[in-house]
Amino acid sequence: MQDPQPDFRPRPGQPEELAPGLRRILAPNPSPMTLRGTNSYLLGTRGLAVIDPGPDDPAHLDALLAALRPGQRITHILVTHAHIDHSPLARPLSEATGAPVLAFGDATAGRSEAMQALAESGMMGGGEGVDADFAPDEILADGAHVTGDGWTLDALHTPGHFGNHLAFAWDDALFCGDLVMGWASSLVSPPDGDLTDFMASLERLSAHPWRVLHSGHGAPVDAPAKRLAALRDHRLMRERQILAALDDGPTDATELMARIYTDIPPALRPAAARNVLAHLIDLHARGHASTPGTLTENAVFQRV
């Protein structure tokens, strides 16, 4: 598979200055789903906010603490969402620094009614790694302001990739977690991911003239409007492909994935199947597809 960002090669554990008062530290957890690893951000010059502390890795905890300069301390720990590559280190970092953990809620917070019903029916995620034990110290509602030592962040509830997903606006820059990445489209895996919410979150972000997006993985997105439009168009293209395939007869998400995703590595096929399932559930809700039984991972859908 071709490297999607060959020029993005930060060294894990080494702070890199992205702007005055903003540094990025890469966690040592590369994978097909995380690219080089998780980006943790340090914002501020004295009292610092850590955005997305990352996986529960003692080496990354040491790197975050070692990045503190004389006179600096961590005062806030903000989490975009409760996947295991973003949130588990929040509690050890809080214990080491005394800083509270702030997020939209626990791993089930922010689910739409439709996704909550699917979860209650027994539908499980696709193995993306939910931090089921995650619990913030402080809840951030949509629109909440977090003010620190010389910085202010505005919390935006941006579900889609995950129900409790937040983005954090810092003037005209946005820490967007896994909702938007420059190197790949985001995974949307029900019931934690919701394609209907994902498209709405893209539209919400598109209404603001962002200068740069700082993602959970990969390099900064320097042309936000273009990238947001490309992600929306990509999803609409997938929808057309799925509807065209359903015209050939009823089938399930796994079979549709095999027809549509013809050039991806085997390791990414389960995630691709979950993306297709998210589209099918969205099409079902909008009346464009139906299933004779209950909505499950293996449900057979047909075109309406």
C-alpha positions as CSV (number, residue, x, y, z in Angstrom):
1,M,0.0,0.0,0.0
2,Q,1.4,3.4,-1.0
3,D,2.4,5.7,1.9
4,P,-0.3,8.4,2.0
5,Q,1.9,11.0,3.7
6,P,5.5,10.1,3.0
7,D,6.8,13.5,4.2
8,F,5.1,13.2,7.6
9,R,7.6,11.4,9.7
10,P,7.9,12.9,13.2
11,R,9.9,11.0,15.8
12,P,7.7,9.4,18.6
13,G,8.2,11.2,21.9
14,Q,9.9,14.2,20.4
15,P,8.0,17.6,20.8
16,E,7.6,19.5,17.6
17,E,6.5,23.2,17.6
18,L,3.6,23.8,15.2
19,A,2.9,27.4,16.1
20,P,3.7,29.7,19.0
21,G,2.3,28.0,22.1
22,L,1.5,24.7,20.3
23,R,3.5,21.5,20.2
24,R,2.8,18.0,19.0
25,I,4.1,14.8,20.4
26,L,3.6,11.6,18.5
27,A,2.7,8.4,20.4
28,P,4.5,5.2,19.5
29,N,1.4,3.3,18.2
30,P,1.7,3.1,14.4
31,S,-0.8,0.9,12.6
32,P,-2.9,0.8,9.4
33,M,-5.6,2.7,11.4
34,T,-3.4,5.3,13.1
35,L,-0.7,5.9,10.4
36,R,2.4,7.0,12.3
37,G,0.6,7.0,15.7
38,T,-1.6,9.3,17.7
39,N,-0.9,13.0,17.8
40,S,-1.0,14.5,21.3
41,Y,-1.0,18.3,21.5
42,L,0.4,20.6,24.1
43,L,-1.2,24.0,24.1
44,G,0.0,27.0,26.1
45,T,3.2,28.5,27.4
46,R,2.9,28.1,31.2
47,G,-0.3,26.4,32.2
48,L,-0.8,23.8,29.4
49,A,-3.7,21.8,28.0
50,V,-3.0,18.3,26.6
51,I,-5.3,17.4,23.8
52,D,-5.7,13.6,23.3
53,P,-3.1,12.1,25.7
54,G,-3.2,8.9,23.7
55,P,-2.8,5.2,24.4
56,D,-1.9,3.8,27.8
57,D,1.8,3.7,27.1
58,P,4.3,4.5,29.9
59,A,6.8,5.8,27.4
60,H,4.3,8.3,26.0
61,L,3.4,9.4,29.5
62,D,7.1,10.0,30.2
63,A,7.4,11.9,26.9
64,L,4.5,14.2,27.7
65,L,5.9,15.0,31.2
66,A,9.5,15.4,29.9
67,A,8.2,18.0,27.4
68,L,7.4,20.4,30.3
69,R,9.7,23.3,30.3
70,P,10.8,25.2,33.5
71,G,7.7,27.0,34.9
72,Q,5.2,24.9,32.9
73,R,2.6,22.5,34.2
74,I,-0.3,20.6,32.8
75,T,-3.6,22.2,34.0
76,H,-6.2,20.6,31.6
77,I,-6.5,17.2,29.8
78,L,-8.9,17.2,26.9
79,V,-10.1,14.1,25.1
80,T,-11.7,14.2,21.7
81,H,-13.2,10.7,22.0
82,A,-13.0,7.4,23.8
83,H,-11.1,5.1,21.4
84,I,-8.1,3.3,23.0
85,D,-5.6,5.2,20.9
86,H,-6.8,8.6,22.3
87,S,-8.2,8.4,25.8
88,P,-6.6,5.7,28.1
89,L,-3.6,7.8,29.1
90,A,-5.8,10.5,30.4
91,R,-6.2,9.0,33.8
92,P,-2.5,8.2,34.4
93,L,-1.6,11.7,33.2
94,S,-4.2,13.2,35.5
95,E,-2.8,11.2,38.4
96,A,0.7,12.4,37.6
97,T,-0.2,16.1,37.2
98,G,-3.4,16.7,39.2
99,A,-5.0,18.1,36.0
100,P,-8.7,17.2,35.4
101,V,-9.9,15.2,32.4
102,L,-12.5,17.0,30.2
103,A,-14.6,15.4,27.6
104,F,-18.2,15.2,26.2
105,G,-18.9,12.1,28.4
106,D,-18.1,8.4,28.7
107,A,-17.8,6.0,25.9
108,T,-21.6,5.8,25.4
109,A,-22.3,9.5,25.5
110,G,-23.6,11.3,22.4
111,R,-25.0,8.3,20.6
112,S,-28.1,9.1,18.5
113,E,-31.3,7.3,19.4
114,A,-30.9,5.0,16.4
115,M,-27.4,4.0,17.5
116,Q,-28.5,3.6,21.1
117,A,-31.3,1.3,19.9
118,L,-28.8,-0.8,17.9
119,A,-26.5,-1.1,20.9
120,E,-29.3,-2.2,23.1
121,S,-30.3,-4.8,20.5
122,G,-26.8,-6.3,20.9
123,M,-25.0,-4.8,18.0
124,M,-21.3,-4.5,18.8
125,G,-18.6,-2.4,17.3
126,G,-16.2,-3.8,14.8
127,G,-13.1,-4.1,17.1
128,E,-11.9,-0.6,16.7
129,G,-11.0,-0.5,20.4
130,V,-13.4,1.4,22.6
131,D,-12.1,2.7,26.0
132,A,-15.1,1.4,27.9
133,D,-13.8,2.5,31.2
134,F,-13.3,6.1,30.2
135,A,-14.9,8.6,32.5
136,P,-14.0,12.3,32.4
137,D,-13.8,14.5,35.6
138,E,-15.7,17.3,33.9
139,I,-18.4,17.1,31.1
140,L,-18.0,19.5,28.2
141,A,-21.3,20.3,26.5
142,D,-21.4,21.5,22.9
143,G,-20.4,25.1,22.8
144,A,-18.5,25.0,26.2
145,H,-15.6,27.4,26.6
146,V,-12.4,26.1,28.3
147,T,-10.1,28.9,29.4
148,G,-6.6,28.3,30.6
149,D,-3.4,30.3,31.1
150,G,-3.4,32.5,28.0
151,W,-5.5,30.2,25.8
152,T,-9.2,29.5,25.2
153,L,-10.8,26.5,23.5
154,D,-14.3,26.1,22.3
155,A,-15.8,22.6,22.4
156,L,-17.8,21.4,19.4
157,H,-19.8,18.2,19.6
158,T,-18.9,16.5,16.3
159,P,-20.3,12.9,16.4
160,G,-20.0,10.6,13.5
161,H,-16.7,8.8,14.0
162,F,-17.7,8.3,17.6
163,G,-20.7,9.5,19.6
164,N,-18.8,11.4,22.3
165,H,-16.5,13.0,19.7
166,L,-15.5,16.6,20.4
167,A,-13.5,19.0,18.3
168,F,-11.7,22.0,20.0
169,A,-11.5,25.4,18.3
170,W,-8.5,27.6,19.0
171,D,-9.2,30.8,17.1
172,D,-9.2,29.7,13.5
173,A,-7.4,26.4,14.1
174,L,-9.4,23.3,15.0
175,F,-8.2,20.2,16.9
176,C,-10.5,17.8,15.0
177,G,-9.6,14.4,16.5
178,D,-10.5,11.6,14.0
179,L,-13.4,13.3,12.3
180,V,-11.1,14.8,9.7
181,M,-7.7,13.5,8.6
182,G,-5.7,14.4,5.6
183,W,-4.4,10.9,4.8
184,A,-7.6,8.8,5.0
185,S,-11.3,9.0,5.4
186,S,-12.5,8.3,9.0
187,L,-13.9,5.0,10.1
188,V,-17.6,5.1,10.9
189,S,-18.5,1.8,12.6
190,P,-22.0,1.4,14.2
191,P,-23.1,1.7,16.9
192,D,-20.2,3.9,18.1
193,G,-20.1,5.6,14.7
194,D,-23.1,7.1,12.9
195,L,-22.9,8.1,9.3
196,T,-25.9,10.4,9.5
197,D,-24.2,12.3,12.3
198,F,-20.8,12.2,10.5
199,M,-22.3,14.0,7.4
200,A,-23.9,16.5,9.7
201,S,-20.7,17.2,11.5
202,L,-18.8,17.7,8.2
203,E,-21.5,20.2,7.2
204,R,-21.2,22.0,10.5
205,L,-17.4,22.4,10.2
206,S,-17.7,23.4,6.6
207,A,-19.6,26.5,7.7
208,H,-16.5,28.0,9.4
209,P,-13.4,29.4,7.6
210,W,-10.8,27.3,9.4
211,R,-7.2,28.1,8.7
212,V,-5.8,24.7,9.7
213,L,-7.1,21.4,11.1
214,H,-4.9,19.5,13.6
215,S,-6.0,15.9,13.3
216,G,-5.6,12.9,15.7
217,H,-3.4,11.2,13.1
218,G,-1.2,12.5,10.3
219,A,-0.1,15.9,9.2
220,P,-2.0,19.2,9.7
221,V,-4.8,19.8,7.1
222,D,-3.8,23.1,5.5
223,A,-6.8,23.4,3.1
224,P,-9.7,22.6,5.4
225,A,-12.5,23.6,3.1
226,K,-11.2,21.5,0.3
227,R,-10.6,18.5,2.6
228,L,-14.1,18.7,4.1
229,A,-15.7,18.9,0.7
230,A,-13.6,15.9,-0.5
231,L,-14.7,13.8,2.5
232,R,-18.3,14.7,1.9
233,D,-18.0,13.8,-1.8
234,H,-16.2,10.6,-1.0
235,R,-19.1,9.5,1.2
236,L,-21.7,10.4,-1.5
237,M,-19.7,8.4,-4.0
238,R,-19.7,5.4,-1.7
239,E,-23.5,5.8,-1.3
240,R,-23.9,5.7,-5.1
241,Q,-21.8,2.6,-5.3
242,I,-23.8,0.8,-2.7
243,L,-27.1,1.7,-4.2
244,A,-25.9,0.6,-7.6
245,A,-24.8,-2.7,-6.1
246,L,-28.1,-3.2,-4.4
247,D,-29.8,-2.8,-7.8
248,D,-28.2,-6.2,-8.6
249,G,-30.1,-7.8,-5.7
250,P,-30.2,-8.1,-1.9
251,T,-26.9,-8.6,-0.1
252,D,-25.0,-7.8,3.1
253,A,-22.2,-5.4,4.1
254,T,-19.4,-7.9,3.8
255,E,-20.4,-8.8,0.2
256,L,-20.8,-5.2,-0.7
257,M,-17.4,-4.4,0.7
258,A,-15.8,-7.1,-1.4
259,R,-17.4,-5.6,-4.5
260,I,-16.6,-2.0,-3.8
261,Y,-13.3,-2.0,-2.0
262,T,-11.2,-4.0,-4.6
263,D,-7.8,-2.6,-3.9
264,I,-7.3,-2.4,-0.1
265,P,-5.0,-4.6,2.1
266,P,-6.7,-7.5,3.9
267,A,-6.0,-5.9,7.2
268,L,-8.4,-3.0,6.3
269,R,-11.3,-5.1,5.0
270,P,-13.1,-5.5,8.3
271,A,-13.1,-1.7,8.8
272,A,-14.3,-1.2,5.2
273,A,-17.2,-3.6,5.9
274,R,-18.1,-1.5,8.9
275,N,-18.1,1.6,6.8
276,V,-20.4,-0.1,4.3
277,L,-22.7,-1.1,7.2
278,A,-22.8,2.5,8.4
279,H,-24.0,3.5,4.9
280,L,-26.6,0.8,4.8
281,I,-28.0,1.8,8.2
282,D,-28.1,5.4,7.0
283,L,-29.9,4.4,3.8
284,H,-32.3,2.3,5.8
285,A,-33.2,5.3,8.0
286,R,-33.7,7.5,4.9
287,G,-35.9,4.9,3.2
288,H,-33.6,4.0,0.4
289,A,-32.8,0.5,1.6
290,S,-34.7,-2.1,3.7
291,T,-34.0,-5.4,5.5
292,P,-36.6,-8.1,6.2
293,G,-35.2,-8.7,9.7
294,T,-33.6,-6.7,12.4
295,L,-30.6,-4.5,11.9
296,T,-27.5,-6.6,12.6
297,E,-24.0,-6.8,11.3
298,N,-25.0,-9.6,9.0
299,A,-28.4,-8.2,7.9
300,V,-29.3,-8.5,4.2
301,F,-30.4,-5.3,2.6
302,Q,-32.3,-4.6,-0.6
303,R,-32.9,-1.4,-2.6
304,V,-36.2,0.4,-2.0
